[in-house]
Amino acid sequence: MSNAPALLFRSVTLPSFRMEAVESVLGKLAKKAAKLGCKAPTIKVVKEYRINVSGSLDKPDWVAMSDFEISYEVMAVAGGWKFLASIETVDQVDGVNRNRVNGPGLDAEVAKGYILVEQKCDHCGHNRNRKQTYIVQNEAGETRQIGSTCLREYMGVDPAAAIAGVSFDAAIQSIGEGDDQWGYGSSAPRVWSLDAVAAAALSLISHNGFVSAAQAAEFSGKARTGNDMLTLLARGNPNLSDWYAKMEPTEANKAAAAAIVERLKARILSDYRNDPTKLDGFSFKLGLILNREFADYKDFQLFASSVNREAGEMARASAPKSLVKNDWLPGAAVGCKVEVKATISMVKGLETAWGSSTLVKFVTEDGYSLTTFYSGDSQSFNAGAVVKVKGTVKRLEDGKFGKQTLLTRVKVA
């Protein structure tokens, strides 16, 4: 007989953030598999979802989970037999063996059953003095005890390879076992629904504009939007209660967030599921988040960027169809006060030599462009919102973006 690998499968459920650790373990086991003449183990994610670990429906605490399947090969012999363990006699008491059972994959009670057995070979039946035999099992669950000589001569299997195969199988079986090692419970990072994440992004952008990673890196003390989103959603700092209250998404934020998520799904999900090669890298990452239907901290900055861009597109689409007149607001003059009804078409965080400010653009009902650089903290600006704008004309600009009326001391209602 000649030995041949047997294909096995193991189903595991773990918090999604531990998938990297699983892949690392399998990478190391791939080297052992090559030495055994087996294929490297592979992993297939079957399902991603979230569970509430708080035990409360009023205040859910969500953790991302992954169901996945590991496929791997172990050393086997003809007829579908696989190796379970080795039995090594290490002592005798009153003529009765004391055996060391080397088979971590064995059930503990099954392993105990081999501690006192005599050394024999069910294959050849020869009665000879042996110190080591091997336990093999077929697909029907039948087990046999085989001597090392029979393994080598009749089955073509090296006993050392048999032990290595047992160890390899045990390593696969240990993946996901033990809550502490694999990060269940409190050590797993939390996740949030896409509507909640989008609403947090809109609220923060309305106060601070969208802050990119580059801006946060360049200007000390400036937090990128994704970082502020985690602070707001996690609410773990009792000293920030006033900030939490100020940044709490409004009902308008929540409604706009739900609409934005649906728009993104309508535009991206079909390609992501059916023809992902049509998507660029950014859209592919966004499709992954949308398909999963929840987001964790690593997703926040990318998702906030998408929300900001989508909010701007929605705002421009809802602005007056007469857009855009290349002219200043009628009757506007430097120093005069204006009060008009307009749609907020853009909100963007900026850093200048004079500190942080928020660039806000409006389009009036008649199609005239208004711009302000807001540096206070008493106003919020939601892209797409129709507001009453009060301000003082600071400058009438005529540049590459056409004629724009620049306002200062702006208030919206």
Sequence and secondary structure as in RCSB ss.txt:
>XXXX:A:sequence
MSNAPALLFRSVTLPSFRMEAVESVLGKLAKKAAKLGCKAPTIKVVKEYRINVSGSLDKPDWVAMSDFEISYEVM
AVAGGWKFLASIETVDQVDGVNRNRVNGPGLDAEVAKGYILVEQKCDHCGHNRNRKQTYIVQNEAGETRQIGSTC
LREYMGVDPAAAIAGVSFDAAIQSIGEGDDQWGYGSSAPRVWSLDAVAAAALSLISHNGFVSAAQAAEFSGKART
GNDMLTLLARGNPNLSDWYAKMEPTEANKAAAAAIVERLKARILSDYRNDPTKLDGFSFKLGLILNREFADYKDF
QLFASSVNREAGEMARASAPKSLVKNDWLPGAAVGCKVEVKATISMVKGLETAWGSSTLVKFVTEDGYSLTTFYS
GDSQSFNAGAVVKVKGTVKRLEDGKFGKQTLLTRVKVA
>XXXX:A:secstr
   EEEEEEEEEEEEGGGHHHHHHHHHHHHHHHHHHT    EEEEEEEEEEE SS SSS  EEEEEEEEEEEEEE
EETTTEEEEEEEEEEEEETTEEEEEEE TTS HHHHHTTSS     TTT      SEEEEEE TTS EEEEEHHH
HHHTS   HHHHHHHHHHHHHHHTTT SHHHHT GGGS EEEEHHHHHHHHHHHHHHH    HHHHHHSTT   H
HHHHHHHHH   GGGHHHHHHH   HHHHHHHHHHHHHHHHHHHHHHHH GGGS HHHHHHHHHHHHTEE GGGH
HHHHHHHHHHHHHHHHHHS TT   SS  TT  TT EEEEEEEEEEEEEEEETTEEEEEEEEEETTS EEEEEE 
 SS    TT EEEEEEEEEEEEEETTEEEEEEEEEEE 
